Amino acid sequence: MITESSYDIFFMSEAIKEAEKSLEKGEPPVGAVVVRNCEIISYGHNLRETLQDPTAHAELLAIKAAALSLKRWRLSDCIIYVTLEPCAMCAGAMVLARISRLVYGADDPKSGAVRSLMNLLDDKRLNHRVEVTTGVLAAECGALLRDFFSSRRK
């Protein structure tokens, strides 16, 4: 029997593969996948430098692709897996898209808007809250980022 945590590990592994695609392009390695009914419906990885677009975060690209795939903006039956704690922009998009659940790997102490700096996804003033699971494959997700930024500093 597959438990929820083994699903989380499987889908986070897929998000890590997306993050590796950003790495190949010289982008900070962040990846995301959107899942509906245990099936990946969209993928995204950071493309800010490639597209020269400040909004080209992995999460936003995956959310946009999911909405296009489903032909609707409400993604209330979807889960998003992201290798790094989302920023305020991406967390806000998750609320607006009505994502049901976020699963992320590494915390982001500099710009994380889910746990580190604030908790946007559970703000009672907003009309939607997103269930959150943190720390799935956190060591692997964090190592990708540490290695990337360490190599940039050399």
C-alpha positions as CSV (number, residue, x, y, z in Angstrom):
1,M,0.0,0.0,0.0
2,I,1.3,3.4,-0.9
3,T,1.1,6.0,1.9
4,E,0.6,9.7,1.4
5,S,4.2,10.3,2.3
6,S,5.4,8.0,-0.4
7,Y,3.3,9.9,-2.9
8,D,4.8,13.1,-1.6
9,I,8.3,11.7,-2.0
10,F,7.6,10.5,-5.5
11,F,6.1,13.8,-6.7
12,M,8.8,15.9,-4.9
13,S,11.4,13.8,-6.8
14,E,9.7,14.9,-10.0
15,A,9.9,18.5,-8.9
16,I,13.6,18.0,-8.2
17,K,14.0,16.8,-11.8
18,E,12.4,20.1,-12.9
19,A,14.8,22.0,-10.7
20,E,17.7,20.2,-12.4
21,K,16.4,21.6,-15.7
22,S,16.8,25.1,-14.4
23,L,20.3,24.3,-13.2
24,E,21.2,23.2,-16.8
25,K,20.1,26.6,-18.0
26,G,22.2,28.5,-15.3
27,E,19.1,29.3,-13.3
28,P,18.6,28.9,-9.6
29,P,17.4,25.3,-9.3
30,V,13.8,25.5,-8.3
31,G,11.2,23.1,-9.7
32,A,7.5,22.5,-9.3
33,V,4.8,20.1,-10.5
34,V,1.0,20.3,-10.2
35,V,-0.8,17.1,-9.4
36,R,-4.4,16.2,-9.9
37,N,-5.8,12.8,-9.1
38,C,-2.3,11.4,-8.5
39,E,-1.2,12.5,-12.0
40,I,1.2,15.3,-12.9
41,I,-0.7,17.8,-15.1
42,S,2.0,20.5,-15.3
43,Y,5.6,21.2,-14.7
44,G,7.6,24.3,-14.1
45,H,11.2,25.4,-13.4
46,N,12.8,28.8,-12.8
47,L,13.2,30.8,-16.0
48,R,13.7,34.3,-14.7
49,E,17.1,34.8,-16.3
50,T,16.3,33.0,-19.5
51,L,13.1,35.0,-20.1
52,Q,14.2,38.1,-18.3
53,D,10.9,37.9,-16.5
54,P,10.7,38.5,-12.7
55,T,7.5,36.4,-12.6
56,A,9.0,33.3,-14.3
57,H,9.2,31.4,-11.0
58,A,8.7,27.6,-11.2
59,E,5.5,27.8,-9.2
60,L,3.9,30.4,-11.4
61,L,4.8,28.6,-14.6
62,A,3.4,25.3,-13.3
63,I,0.2,27.0,-12.1
64,K,-0.3,28.7,-15.4
65,A,0.3,25.5,-17.3
66,A,-2.2,23.6,-15.0
67,A,-4.9,26.2,-15.6
68,L,-4.3,26.0,-19.4
69,S,-4.4,22.2,-19.3
70,L,-7.6,22.1,-17.3
71,K,-9.1,25.1,-19.1
72,R,-10.0,26.7,-15.8
73,W,-8.4,29.0,-13.2
74,R,-9.7,27.3,-10.1
75,L,-7.3,24.5,-9.2
76,S,-9.0,23.5,-6.0
77,D,-8.5,19.8,-6.7
78,C,-4.8,20.2,-7.3
79,I,-1.6,19.8,-5.2
80,I,1.6,21.7,-6.0
81,Y,5.0,20.3,-5.1
82,V,7.8,22.8,-5.0
83,T,11.5,22.3,-4.1
84,L,11.8,25.6,-2.3
85,E,9.4,27.5,0.1
86,P,7.4,29.9,-2.1
87,C,7.8,33.6,-2.0
88,A,4.9,36.0,-1.4
89,M,4.1,36.3,-5.2
90,C,3.9,32.5,-5.6
91,A,2.1,31.9,-2.4
92,G,-0.4,34.6,-3.4
93,A,-0.9,32.9,-6.7
94,M,-1.6,29.6,-4.9
95,V,-4.4,31.3,-2.9
96,L,-5.8,33.0,-6.0
97,A,-5.8,29.7,-7.9
98,R,-7.5,27.9,-4.9
99,I,-4.7,25.2,-4.8
100,S,-5.8,22.7,-2.2
101,R,-2.3,21.7,-0.9
102,L,1.3,22.8,-1.1
103,V,4.2,20.4,-0.5
104,Y,7.6,21.9,-0.4
105,G,11.2,20.8,0.3
106,A,13.6,23.4,1.6
107,D,12.7,26.5,3.7
108,D,13.7,29.9,2.3
109,P,14.8,32.1,5.2
110,K,15.3,35.1,3.0
111,S,12.0,35.2,1.1
112,G,9.8,32.3,2.2
113,A,6.2,33.4,2.6
114,V,4.7,30.2,3.9
115,R,6.7,29.6,7.1
116,S,10.0,31.5,7.2
117,L,9.0,35.2,7.0
118,M,5.2,35.0,7.1
119,N,2.4,32.5,6.7
120,L,0.4,33.8,3.7
121,L,-1.3,30.5,3.0
122,D,-3.1,30.3,6.3
123,D,-4.0,34.0,6.8
124,K,-7.6,34.0,8.1
125,R,-8.2,37.4,6.3
126,L,-8.0,35.7,2.9
127,N,-10.9,33.8,1.3
128,H,-8.9,30.6,0.8
129,R,-6.4,28.7,2.8
130,V,-3.9,26.1,1.4
131,E,-2.9,23.0,3.4
132,V,0.9,22.9,3.7
133,T,3.3,20.0,4.2
134,T,7.0,21.1,4.6
135,G,10.4,19.4,4.6
136,V,9.7,16.7,2.0
137,L,13.2,15.7,0.6
138,A,14.4,19.0,2.2
139,A,18.1,17.9,2.3
140,E,18.1,17.1,-1.4
141,C,16.3,20.3,-2.3
142,G,18.5,22.4,-0.2
143,A,21.7,20.8,-1.5
144,L,20.8,21.7,-5.1
145,L,20.5,25.4,-4.1
146,R,23.5,25.4,-1.8
147,D,25.7,23.8,-4.5
148,F,24.4,26.3,-7.2
149,F,25.1,29.4,-5.1
150,S,28.4,28.0,-3.9
151,S,29.6,27.5,-7.4
152,R,28.5,31.0,-8.4
153,R,30.6,32.5,-5.6
154,K,33.7,30.8,-6.8
